[in-house]
Amino acid sequence: MPEYTVATDSNYVPFEYLNTDTGEMEGFDIDLINEIADRVGFTIDLEVVEFDGIVSGMGTGRYDIGIAGMTITEERAENFDFSDPYYDAGLILAVRADEEEIESIDDVGERPIATRAATTSETYLVENTDAEVRTFPDIVNAYQDLIAGRVDGVIYDIPNVLYYMDTEAIGEMKTVGERLTGEQYGIAFPEGSELTEQVNEALAEMREDGTYGDIYEEWFGERPDDE
């Protein structure tokens, strides 16, 4: 059975993160790729990498597979291949719970707004706002700066924002405004990889037989809308 190097993010709950009690990586993406590996017939050599390292590594062919809540974009698709979309996401603006002046992205102005470096949320901030953009290698640092009052908002992927609010920042943050973008996550492969089609077939089977929905429900507490 072949072994493939799978690159994943270091800390993007609930998609992938280190369980400090077990020392193992866990999350929606981890369960998903393990199920795919069983169906396609390969073993995984998991490498935990900062997100920007995954993006650059996929472009150079350093990794066989990348799964890290990665948004499918035209720019990325010019450098490596993607599977069919496996998760519908988007960006949202979060502020402190007692914030009264910022009710949507239109109220940001030139205020300091944080996000994670080398992500579509950074691109959105640069291209669509006049905000003072502050980036961090780990999104948790952005949330901590928001709570501490060092920035006035955080823009990031909806599922991660909501998960952090519900687990680590209860009563300290809130989201404002509408979803800023519609995005889809895909699994990344070097250009021309034969794995792309095989993984797409496995994903389709998992959706058909309910396994995808089971994994989704375990991590998000509900069945996917399109099931």
CYANA upper distance limits for C-alpha pairs under 8 A (distance plus 0.5 A):
  1 MET  CA     41 GLY  CA      7.00
  1 MET  CA     42 PHE  CA      5.95
  1 MET  CA     43 THR  CA      7.40
  2 PRO  CA     41 GLY  CA      8.07
  2 PRO  CA     42 PHE  CA      5.53
  2 PRO  CA     43 THR  CA      6.79
  3 GLU  CA     42 PHE  CA      6.03
  3 GLU  CA     43 THR  CA      5.08
  3 GLU  CA     44 ILE  CA      6.11
  3 GLU  CA     45 ASP  CA      7.13
  4 TYR  CA     42 PHE  CA      7.49
  4 TYR  CA     43 THR  CA      6.89
  4 TYR  CA     44 ILE  CA      5.86
  4 TYR  CA     45 ASP  CA      6.40
  4 TYR  CA     63 TYR  CA      8.46
  4 TYR  CA     64 ASP  CA      6.27
  4 TYR  CA     65 ILE  CA      7.78
  5 THR  CA     44 ILE  CA      6.60
  5 THR  CA     45 ASP  CA      5.17
  5 THR  CA     46 LEU  CA      6.45
  5 THR  CA     47 GLU  CA      7.42
  5 THR  CA     63 TYR  CA      5.99
  5 THR  CA     64 ASP  CA      5.71
  5 THR  CA     65 ILE  CA      6.85
  6 VAL  CA     44 ILE  CA      6.83
  6 VAL  CA     45 ASP  CA      6.44
  6 VAL  CA     46 LEU  CA      5.38
  6 VAL  CA     47 GLU  CA      6.49
  6 VAL  CA     63 TYR  CA      6.73
  6 VAL  CA     64 ASP  CA      6.56
  6 VAL  CA     65 ILE  CA      5.17
  6 VAL  CA     66 GLY  CA      6.07
  6 VAL  CA     67 ILE  CA      7.75
  7 ALA  CA     46 LEU  CA      6.53
  7 ALA  CA     47 GLU  CA      5.31
  7 ALA  CA     48 VAL  CA      6.40
  7 ALA  CA     49 VAL  CA      6.91
  7 ALA  CA     54 ILE  CA      6.80
  7 ALA  CA     63 TYR  CA      6.87
  7 ALA  CA     64 ASP  CA      8.45
  7 ALA  CA     65 ILE  CA      6.73
  7 ALA  CA     66 GLY  CA      5.21
  7 ALA  CA     67 ILE  CA      6.88
  7 ALA  CA     68 ALA  CA      8.18
  8 THR  CA     16 GLU  CA      7.78
  8 THR  CA     46 LEU  CA      7.74
  8 THR  CA     47 GLU  CA      6.79
  8 THR  CA     48 VAL  CA      5.63
  8 THR  CA     49 VAL  CA      6.49
  8 THR  CA     50 GLU  CA      8.49
  8 THR  CA     51 PHE  CA      8.17
  8 THR  CA     54 ILE  CA      7.67
  8 THR  CA     66 GLY  CA      6.53
  8 THR  CA     67 ILE  CA      5.81
  8 THR  CA     68 ALA  CA      5.51
  9 ASP  CA     16 GLU  CA      6.92
  9 ASP  CA     17 TYR  CA      7.98
  9 ASP  CA     48 VAL  CA      6.15
  9 ASP  CA     49 VAL  CA      5.83
  9 ASP  CA     50 GLU  CA      6.09
  9 ASP  CA     51 PHE  CA      5.98
  9 ASP  CA     54 ILE  CA      8.11
  9 ASP  CA     67 ILE  CA      8.19
  9 ASP  CA     68 ALA  CA      5.74
 10 SER  CA     16 GLU  CA      7.50
 10 SER  CA     17 TYR  CA      6.44
 10 SER  CA     18 LEU  CA      7.73
 10 SER  CA     48 VAL  CA      5.94
 10 SER  CA     49 VAL  CA      6.29
 10 SER  CA     50 GLU  CA      6.35
 10 SER  CA     51 PHE  CA      8.09
 11 ASN  CA     16 GLU  CA      6.52
 11 ASN  CA     17 TYR  CA      5.07
 11 ASN  CA     18 LEU  CA      7.53
 11 ASN  CA    138 ASP  CA      7.65
 12 TYR  CA     16 GLU  CA      5.72
 12 TYR  CA     17 TYR  CA      6.39
 12 TYR  CA     68 ALA  CA      8.13
 12 TYR  CA     69 GLY  CA      8.24
 12 TYR  CA    139 ILE  CA      8.42
 12 TYR  CA    160 ASN  CA      7.40
 13 VAL  CA     17 TYR  CA      6.23
 13 VAL  CA     27 GLY  CA      7.39
 13 VAL  CA    160 ASN  CA      6.48
 13 VAL  CA    163 TYR  CA      7.63
 13 VAL  CA    164 TYR  CA      8.36
 14 PRO  CA     27 GLY  CA      5.80
 14 PRO  CA     28 PHE  CA      6.76
 14 PRO  CA    159 PRO  CA      8.21
 14 PRO  CA    160 ASN  CA      7.20
 14 PRO  CA    163 TYR  CA      7.47
 14 PRO  CA    219 TRP  CA      7.19
 15 PHE  CA     26 GLU  CA      8.16
 15 PHE  CA     27 GLY  CA      5.01
 15 PHE  CA     28 PHE  CA      5.01
 15 PHE  CA     29 ASP  CA      5.49
 15 PHE  CA     30 ILE  CA      7.67
 15 PHE  CA     68 ALA  CA      7.61
 15 PHE  CA     69 GLY  CA      7.12
 16 GLU  CA     25 MET  CA      7.02
 16 GLU  CA     26 GLU  CA      5.99
 16 GLU  CA     27 GLY  CA      4.89
 16 GLU  CA     28 PHE  CA      7.09
 16 GLU  CA     29 ASP  CA      6.54
 16 GLU  CA     30 ILE  CA      6.78
 16 GLU  CA     68 ALA  CA      7.59
 17 TYR  CA     25 MET  CA      5.98
 17 TYR  CA     26 GLU  CA      6.08
 17 TYR  CA     27 GLY  CA      6.85
 18 LEU  CA     23 GLY  CA      6.92
 18 LEU  CA     24 GLU  CA      6.25
 18 LEU  CA     25 MET  CA      4.97
 18 LEU  CA     26 GLU  CA      6.71
 19 ASN  CA     23 GLY  CA      5.99
 19 ASN  CA     24 GLU  CA      5.97
 19 ASN  CA     25 MET  CA      6.46
 19 ASN  CA     26 GLU  CA      6.96
 20 THR  CA     24 GLU  CA      7.87
 25 MET  CA     30 ILE  CA      7.65
 26 GLU  CA     30 ILE  CA      6.21
 26 GLU  CA     31 ASP  CA      7.75
 27 GLY  CA     31 ASP  CA      6.78
 27 GLY  CA    219 TRP  CA      7.69
 28 PHE  CA     32 LEU  CA      6.57
 28 PHE  CA    215 ILE  CA      7.29
 28 PHE  CA    216 TYR  CA      7.39
 28 PHE  CA    219 TRP  CA      6.51
 29 ASP  CA     33 ILE  CA      6.59
 29 ASP  CA     67 ILE  CA      7.00
 29 ASP  CA     68 ALA  CA      7.35
 29 ASP  CA     69 GLY  CA      7.90
 30 ILE  CA     34 ASN  CA      6.65
 31 ASP  CA     35 GLU  CA      6.73
 31 ASP  CA    215 ILE  CA      7.52
 32 LEU  CA     36 ILE  CA      6.73
 32 LEU  CA    212 TYR  CA      8.07
 32 LEU  CA    215 ILE  CA      7.65
 33 ILE  CA     37 ALA  CA      6.50
 33 ILE  CA     67 ILE  CA      8.21
 34 ASN  CA     38 ASP  CA      6.84
 34 ASN  CA     44 ILE  CA      8.28
 35 GLU  CA     39 ARG  CA      6.89
 36 ILE  CA     40 VAL  CA      6.52
 36 ILE  CA    199 VAL  CA      7.10
 36 ILE  CA    202 ALA  CA      6.43
 36 ILE  CA    203 LEU  CA      7.63
 37 ALA  CA     41 GLY  CA      6.03
 37 ALA  CA     42 PHE  CA      5.66
 37 ALA  CA     43 THR  CA      6.79
 37 ALA  CA     44 ILE  CA      7.84
 38 ASP  CA     42 PHE  CA      7.11
 38 ASP  CA     43 THR  CA      8.27
 39 ARG  CA    202 ALA  CA      6.85
 40 VAL  CA    198 GLN  CA      6.98
 40 VAL  CA    199 VAL  CA      7.46
 40 VAL  CA    202 ALA  CA      7.24
 49 VAL  CA     53 GLY  CA      6.60
 49 VAL  CA     54 ILE  CA      6.74
 50 GLU  CA     54 ILE  CA      7.11
 50 GLU  CA    137 PRO  CA      7.80
 51 PHE  CA     55 VAL  CA      7.06
 51 PHE  CA     68 ALA  CA      7.88
 51 PHE  CA    118 ALA  CA      8.04
 51 PHE  CA    137 PRO  CA      8.48
 52 ASP  CA     56 SER  CA      6.80
 52 ASP  CA    117 ALA  CA      8.03
 52 ASP  CA    118 ALA  CA      6.17
 52 ASP  CA    119 THR  CA      8.32
 53 GLY  CA     57 GLY  CA      6.25
 54 ILE  CA     58 MET  CA      6.52
 54 ILE  CA     66 GLY  CA      7.20
 55 VAL  CA     59 GLY  CA      7.05
 55 VAL  CA     76 ARG  CA      8.30
 56 SER  CA     60 THR  CA      7.07
 57 GLY  CA     61 GLY  CA      6.60
 57 GLY  CA     62 ARG  CA      5.52
 57 GLY  CA     63 TYR  CA      6.73
 58 MET  CA     62 ARG  CA      6.51
 58 MET  CA     63 TYR  CA      6.27
 58 MET  CA     64 ASP  CA      8.14
 58 MET  CA     65 ILE  CA      8.14
 58 MET  CA     66 GLY  CA      7.48
 58 MET  CA     79 ASN  CA      8.27
 58 MET  CA     80 PHE  CA      6.84
 58 MET  CA    188 ALA  CA      7.57
 58 MET  CA    189 PHE  CA      7.05
 58 MET  CA    190 PRO  CA      6.31
 59 GLY  CA     79 ASN  CA      5.58
 59 GLY  CA     80 PHE  CA      6.03
 59 GLY  CA    190 PRO  CA      7.13
 60 THR  CA    190 PRO  CA      8.13
 61 GLY  CA    190 PRO  CA      5.77
 63 TYR  CA    189 PHE  CA      8.21
 63 TYR  CA    190 PRO  CA      8.03
 64 ASP  CA    189 PHE  CA      6.45
 64 ASP  CA    190 PRO  CA      7.04
 65 ILE  CA    187 ILE  CA      7.55
 65 ILE  CA    188 ALA  CA      6.13
 65 ILE  CA    189 PHE  CA      5.50
 65 ILE  CA    190 PRO  CA      8.04
 66 GLY  CA    187 ILE  CA      6.32
 66 GLY  CA    188 ALA  CA      5.24
 66 GLY  CA    189 PHE  CA      6.96
 67 ILE  CA    186 GLY  CA      7.94
 67 ILE  CA    187 ILE  CA      5.56
 67 ILE  CA    188 ALA  CA      6.94
 68 ALA  CA    187 ILE  CA      8.24
 69 GLY  CA    185 TYR  CA      6.15
 69 GLY  CA    186 GLY  CA      7.82
 70 MET  CA    185 TYR  CA      5.57
 70 MET  CA    186 GLY  CA      6.45
 70 MET  CA    187 ILE  CA      7.64
 70 MET  CA    188 ALA  CA      8.43
 71 THR  CA    120 THR  CA      7.85
 71 THR  CA    183 GLU  CA      6.75
 71 THR  CA    184 GLN  CA      5.98
 71 THR  CA    185 TYR  CA      4.88
 71 THR  CA    186 GLY  CA      6.81
 72 ILE  CA     76 ARG  CA      7.45
 72 ILE  CA     77 ALA  CA      7.58
 72 ILE  CA     82 PHE  CA      7.63
 72 ILE  CA     85 PRO  CA      8.31
 72 ILE  CA    183 GLU  CA      7.82
 72 ILE  CA    184 GLN  CA      6.47
 72 ILE  CA    185 TYR  CA      6.19
 72 ILE  CA    186 GLY  CA      6.31
 73 THR  CA     77 ALA  CA      6.59
 74 GLU  CA     78 GLU  CA      6.86
 75 GLU  CA     79 ASN  CA      7.74
 76 ARG  CA     80 PHE  CA      6.87
 77 ALA  CA     81 ASP  CA      6.17
 77 ALA  CA     82 PHE  CA      7.38
 79 ASN  CA    190 PRO  CA      8.41
 79 ASN  CA    191 GLU  CA      7.57
 80 PHE  CA    188 ALA  CA      7.30
 80 PHE  CA    189 PHE  CA      6.46
 80 PHE  CA    190 PRO  CA      5.44
 80 PHE  CA    191 GLU  CA      5.18
 81 ASP  CA    188 ALA  CA      6.20
 81 ASP  CA    189 PHE  CA      5.55
 81 ASP  CA    190 PRO  CA      6.39
 81 ASP  CA    191 GLU  CA      5.65
 81 ASP  CA    192 GLY  CA      7.67
 81 ASP  CA    193 SER  CA      8.23
 81 ASP  CA    196 THR  CA      7.97
 82 PHE  CA    186 GLY  CA      6.08
 82 PHE  CA    187 ILE  CA      5.94
 82 PHE  CA    188 ALA  CA      5.10
 82 PHE  CA    189 PHE  CA      6.59
 82 PHE  CA    196 THR  CA      7.53
 83 SER  CA    186 GLY  CA      5.89
 83 SER  CA    187 ILE  CA      5.63
 83 SER  CA    188 ALA  CA      6.98
 83 SER  CA    189 PHE  CA      8.33
 83 SER  CA    196 THR  CA      6.18
 83 SER  CA    197 GLU  CA      8.05
 83 SER  CA    199 VAL  CA      7.48
 83 SER  CA    200 ASN  CA      6.42
 84 ASP  CA    186 GLY  CA      6.70
 84 ASP  CA    187 ILE  CA      8.22
 84 ASP  CA    200 ASN  CA      6.57
 85 PRO  CA    184 GLN  CA      6.25
 85 PRO  CA    185 TYR  CA      5.98
 85 PRO  CA    186 GLY  CA      5.27
 85 PRO  CA    187 ILE  CA      8.22
 86 TYR  CA    184 GLN  CA      7.67
 86 TYR  CA    185 TYR  CA      6.38
 86 TYR  CA    186 GLY  CA      6.36
 86 TYR  CA    187 ILE  CA      8.37
 86 TYR  CA    203 LEU  CA      8.20
 87 TYR  CA    184 GLN  CA      6.07
 87 TYR  CA    185 TYR  CA      5.65
 87 TYR  CA    186 GLY  CA      7.88
 88 ASP  CA    182 GLY  CA      7.95
 88 ASP  CA    183 GLU  CA      6.47
 88 ASP  CA    184 GLN  CA      5.05
 88 ASP  CA    185 TYR  CA      7.02
 89 ALA  CA    157 ASP  CA      7.26
 89 ALA  CA    158 ILE  CA      7.05
 89 ALA  CA    159 PRO  CA      7.77
 89 ALA  CA    182 GLY  CA      6.70
 89 ALA  CA    183 GLU  CA      5.44
 89 ALA  CA    184 GLN  CA      6.06
 89 ALA  CA    185 TYR  CA      7.66
 90 GLY  CA    157 ASP  CA      6.08
 90 GLY  CA    158 ILE  CA      6.31
 90 GLY  CA    179 ARG  CA      6.86
 90 GLY  CA    180 LEU  CA      7.14
 90 GLY  CA    181 THR  CA      5.46
 90 GLY  CA    182 GLY  CA      5.15
 90 GLY  CA    183 GLU  CA      5.37
 90 GLY  CA    184 GLN  CA      8.10
 91 LEU  CA    121 SER  CA      7.30
 91 LEU  CA    155 ILE  CA      6.98
 91 LEU  CA    156 TYR  CA      5.71
 91 LEU  CA    157 ASP  CA      5.01
 91 LEU  CA    158 ILE  CA      5.87
 91 LEU  CA    179 ARG  CA      6.30
 91 LEU  CA    180 LEU  CA      5.70
 91 LEU  CA    181 THR  CA      6.04
 91 LEU  CA    182 GLY  CA      7.94
 91 LEU  CA    183 GLU  CA      8.48
 92 ILE  CA    155 ILE  CA      6.10
 92 ILE  CA    156 TYR  CA      6.37
 92 ILE  CA    157 ASP  CA      6.86
 92 ILE  CA    158 ILE  CA      6.04
 92 ILE  CA    161 VAL  CA      8.25
 92 ILE  CA    175 THR  CA      7.38
 92 ILE  CA    176 VAL  CA      8.06
 92 ILE  CA    177 GLY  CA      8.13
 92 ILE  CA    178 GLU  CA      7.46
 92 ILE  CA    179 ARG  CA      5.69
 92 ILE  CA    180 LEU  CA      6.26
 93 LEU  CA    104 SER  CA      7.91
 93 LEU  CA    105 ILE  CA      7.40
 93 LEU  CA    153 GLY  CA      7.16
 93 LEU  CA    154 VAL  CA      6.25
 93 LEU  CA    155 ILE  CA      5.05
 93 LEU  CA    156 TYR  CA      7.42
 93 LEU  CA    175 THR  CA      6.18
 93 LEU  CA    176 VAL  CA      6.39
 93 LEU  CA    177 GLY  CA      7.56
 93 LEU  CA    180 LEU  CA      8.42
 94 ALA  CA    153 GLY  CA      6.04
 94 ALA  CA    154 VAL  CA      5.67
 94 ALA  CA    155 ILE  CA      6.78
 94 ALA  CA    161 VAL  CA      7.94
 94 ALA  CA    173 MET  CA      7.09
 94 ALA  CA    174 LYS  CA      6.03
 94 ALA  CA    175 THR  CA      4.74
 94 ALA  CA    176 VAL  CA      6.68
 95 VAL  CA     99 GLU  CA      6.93
 95 VAL  CA    102 ILE  CA      8.16
 95 VAL  CA    146 LEU  CA      7.55
 95 VAL  CA    152 ASP  CA      6.78
 95 VAL  CA    153 GLY  CA      5.09
 95 VAL  CA    154 VAL  CA      7.06
 95 VAL  CA    173 MET  CA      6.16
 95 VAL  CA    174 LYS  CA      6.11
 95 VAL  CA    175 THR  CA      6.71
 95 VAL  CA    176 VAL  CA      7.74
 96 ARG  CA    146 LEU  CA      7.21
 96 ARG  CA    147 ILE  CA      6.70
 96 ARG  CA    152 ASP  CA      7.91
 96 ARG  CA    153 GLY  CA      7.81
 96 ARG  CA    172 GLU  CA      6.40
 96 ARG  CA    173 MET  CA      4.90
 96 ARG  CA    174 LYS  CA      6.60
 97 ALA  CA    171 GLY  CA      7.00
 97 ALA  CA    172 GLU  CA      5.54
 97 ALA  CA    173 MET  CA      4.86
 97 ALA  CA    174 LYS  CA      5.66
 98 ASP  CA    172 GLU  CA      8.39
 98 ASP  CA    173 MET  CA      8.49
101 GLU  CA    107 ASP  CA      7.77
102 ILE  CA    107 ASP  CA      5.64
102 ILE  CA    108 VAL  CA      6.92
102 ILE  CA    176 VAL  CA      8.08
103 GLU  CA    107 ASP  CA      6.96
103 GLU  CA    176 VAL  CA      5.90
103 GLU  CA    177 GLY  CA      6.53
104 SER  CA    108 VAL  CA      7.90
104 SER  CA    176 VAL  CA      5.92
104 SER  CA    177 GLY  CA      4.75
104 SER  CA    178 GLU  CA      7.89
105 ILE  CA    176 VAL  CA      8.48
105 ILE  CA    177 GLY  CA      7.23
108 VAL  CA    129 THR  CA      8.18
108 VAL  CA    130 ASP  CA      8.35
108 VAL  CA    131 ALA  CA      6.98
109 GLY  CA    129 THR  CA      7.64
109 GLY  CA    130 ASP  CA      6.24
109 GLY  CA    131 ALA  CA      6.21
110 GLU  CA    129 THR  CA      8.46
110 GLU  CA    130 ASP  CA      5.66
110 GLU  CA    131 ALA  CA      4.56
110 GLU  CA    132 GLU  CA      6.14
111 ARG  CA    131 ALA  CA      5.71
111 ARG  CA    132 GLU  CA      6.23
111 ARG  CA    151 VAL  CA      8.14
111 ARG  CA    152 ASP  CA      6.99
112 PRO  CA    131 ALA  CA      6.33
112 PRO  CA    132 GLU  CA      4.93
112 PRO  CA    133 VAL  CA      6.46
112 PRO  CA    134 ARG  CA      7.25
112 PRO  CA    151 VAL  CA      5.55
112 PRO  CA    152 ASP  CA      6.25
112 PRO  CA    153 GLY  CA      7.60
113 ILE  CA    131 ALA  CA      6.70
113 ILE  CA    132 GLU  CA      6.55
113 ILE  CA    133 VAL  CA      5.81
113 ILE  CA    134 ARG  CA      6.57
113 ILE  CA    151 VAL  CA      6.17
113 ILE  CA    152 ASP  CA      6.26
113 ILE  CA    153 GLY  CA      5.28
113 ILE  CA    154 VAL  CA      5.99
113 ILE  CA    155 ILE  CA      7.74
114 ALA  CA    133 VAL  CA      6.40
114 ALA  CA    134 ARG  CA      5.11
114 ALA  CA    135 THR  CA      6.11
114 ALA  CA    136 PHE  CA      8.07
114 ALA  CA    142 ALA  CA      6.03
114 ALA  CA    146 LEU  CA      8.31
114 ALA  CA    151 VAL  CA      7.07
114 ALA  CA    152 ASP  CA      8.48
114 ALA  CA    153 GLY  CA      6.73
114 ALA  CA    154 VAL  CA      5.22
114 ALA  CA    155 ILE  CA      7.07
115 THR  CA    121 SER  CA      7.07
115 THR  CA    122 GLU  CA      6.67
115 THR  CA    133 VAL  CA      8.15
115 THR  CA    134 ARG  CA      6.99
115 THR  CA    135 THR  CA      5.58
115 THR  CA    136 PHE  CA      6.90
115 THR  CA    139 ILE  CA      6.83
115 THR  CA    142 ALA  CA      6.47
115 THR  CA    154 VAL  CA      6.12
115 THR  CA    155 ILE  CA      6.09
115 THR  CA    156 TYR  CA      6.63
116 ARG  CA    121 SER  CA      7.73
116 ARG  CA    122 GLU  CA      7.15
116 ARG  CA    135 THR  CA      5.63
116 ARG  CA    136 PHE  CA      5.37
116 ARG  CA    137 PRO  CA      6.28
116 ARG  CA    138 ASP  CA      6.68
116 ARG  CA    139 ILE  CA      5.64
116 ARG  CA    142 ALA  CA      7.80
116 ARG  CA    156 TYR  CA      7.96
117 ALA  CA    122 GLU  CA      6.78
117 ALA  CA    135 THR  CA      5.42
117 ALA  CA    136 PHE  CA      5.91
117 ALA  CA    137 PRO  CA      6.08
118 ALA  CA    122 GLU  CA      6.98
118 ALA  CA    123 THR  CA      8.29
119 THR  CA    123 THR  CA      7.13
120 THR  CA    124 TYR  CA      6.57
121 SER  CA    125 LEU  CA      6.76
121 SER  CA    155 ILE  CA      6.71
121 SER  CA    156 TYR  CA      6.08
121 SER  CA    157 ASP  CA      7.96
122 GLU  CA    126 VAL  CA      6.78
122 GLU  CA    133 VAL  CA      8.13
122 GLU  CA    135 THR  CA      7.90
123 THR  CA    127 GLU  CA      6.56
124 TYR  CA    128 ASN  CA      6.18
124 TYR  CA    129 THR  CA      8.22
125 LEU  CA    129 THR  CA      5.86
125 LEU  CA    130 ASP  CA      8.25
125 LEU  CA    131 ALA  CA      7.50
125 LEU  CA    133 VAL  CA      7.36
125 LEU  CA    155 ILE  CA      8.39
126 VAL  CA    130 ASP  CA      7.84
126 VAL  CA    131 ALA  CA      8.20
126 VAL  CA    133 VAL  CA      7.66
135 THR  CA    142 ALA  CA      7.99
136 PHE  CA    141 ASN  CA      7.04
136 PHE  CA    142 ALA  CA      6.90
138 ASP  CA    142 ALA  CA      7.84
139 ILE  CA    143 TYR  CA      7.05
140 VAL  CA    144 GLN  CA      6.70
141 ASN  CA    145 ASP  CA      6.67
142 ALA  CA    146 LEU  CA      6.77
142 ALA  CA    154 VAL  CA      7.18
143 TYR  CA    147 ILE  CA      6.81
143 TYR  CA    154 VAL  CA      7.29
144 GLN  CA    148 ALA  CA      6.59
145 ASP  CA    149 GLY  CA      6.60
145 ASP  CA    150 ARG  CA      5.55
145 ASP  CA    151 VAL  CA      6.38
146 LEU  CA    150 ARG  CA      6.38
146 LEU  CA    151 VAL  CA      5.45
146 LEU  CA    152 ASP  CA      6.45
146 LEU  CA    153 GLY  CA      6.52
146 LEU  CA    154 VAL  CA      7.45
147 ILE  CA    172 GLU  CA      7.21
147 ILE  CA    173 MET  CA      7.82
156 TYR  CA    160 ASN  CA      7.89
156 TYR  CA    161 VAL  CA      7.05
157 ASP  CA    161 VAL  CA      6.77
158 ILE  CA    162 LEU  CA      6.61
158 ILE  CA    179 ARG  CA      8.46
159 PRO  CA    163 TYR  CA      6.52
160 ASN  CA    164 TYR  CA      6.62
161 VAL  CA    165 MET  CA      6.69
162 LEU  CA    166 ASP  CA      6.63
163 TYR  CA    167 THR  CA      6.63
164 TYR  CA    168 GLU  CA      5.75
164 TYR  CA    169 ALA  CA      6.68
165 MET  CA    169 ALA  CA      5.14
165 MET  CA    170 ILE  CA      5.92
165 MET  CA    171 GLY  CA      8.11
165 MET  CA    172 GLU  CA      8.07
165 MET  CA    173 MET  CA      6.81
165 MET  CA    174 LYS  CA      8.00
166 ASP  CA    170 ILE  CA      6.00
169 ALA  CA    173 MET  CA      6.90
189 PHE  CA    193 SER  CA      6.69
189 PHE  CA    195 LEU  CA      7.97
189 PHE  CA    196 THR  CA      7.15
194 GLU  CA    198 GLN  CA      7.49
195 LEU  CA    199 VAL  CA      6.42
196 THR  CA    200 ASN  CA      6.69
197 GLU  CA    201 GLU  CA      6.75
198 GLN  CA    202 ALA  CA      6.87
199 VAL  CA    203 LEU  CA      6.61
200 ASN  CA    204 ALA  CA      6.69
201 GLU  CA    205 GLU  CA      6.75
202 ALA  CA    206 MET  CA      6.64
203 LEU  CA    207 ARG  CA      6.75
203 LEU  CA    212 TYR  CA      8.09
204 ALA  CA    208 GLU  CA      6.67
205 GLU  CA    209 ASP  CA      6.61
206 MET  CA    210 GLY  CA      6.41
206 MET  CA    211 THR  CA      5.39
206 MET  CA    212 TYR  CA      5.48
206 MET  CA    213 GLY  CA      8.49
207 ARG  CA    211 THR  CA      6.84
207 ARG  CA    212 TYR  CA      5.59
207 ARG  CA    213 GLY  CA      7.22
207 ARG  CA    227 GLU  CA      8.12
210 GLY  CA    214 ASP  CA      6.75
211 THR  CA    215 ILE  CA      6.84
212 TYR  CA    216 TYR  CA      6.59
213 GLY  CA    217 GLU  CA      6.49
213 GLY  CA    223 ARG  CA      6.13
213 GLY  CA    224 PRO  CA      6.71
213 GLY  CA    227 GLU  CA      7.70
214 ASP  CA    218 GLU  CA      6.78
214 ASP  CA    223 ARG  CA      7.88
215 ILE  CA    219 TRP  CA      7.15
216 TYR  CA    220 PHE  CA      6.39
216 TYR  CA    221 GLY  CA      8.06
216 TYR  CA    222 GLU  CA      7.67
216 TYR  CA    223 ARG  CA      6.88
216 TYR  CA    224 PRO  CA      7.24
217 GLU  CA    221 GLY  CA      5.23
217 GLU  CA    222 GLU  CA      5.08
217 GLU  CA    223 ARG  CA      5.56
217 GLU  CA    224 PRO  CA      7.94
218 GLU  CA    222 GLU  CA      8.20
223 ARG  CA    227 GLU  CA      7.59
